[in-house]
């Protein structure tokens, strides 16, 4: 097989892998959007009943659960925890904003 043939084959495989990555990225965005729709409803409920925006016990349980899932999926559990912490911080920020808007009304 010539170098050009090898390069062409590599480009073909690379294109297929990149197509899969693009599809996965799109799915992740849609899943995150759905997750935030749900957490928005949680924030509204918490604001309505005067519950705190953060729930450290729930967060601890979720982190432990996510770390187990990551380990089972052969994903670095430290990375999974960092990812969840990033999302949780954003959710709490949204919940705080909802509560502040409710108290301003």
Order of alpha helices (4+ residues) and beta strands (2+ residues): alpha-alpha-alpha
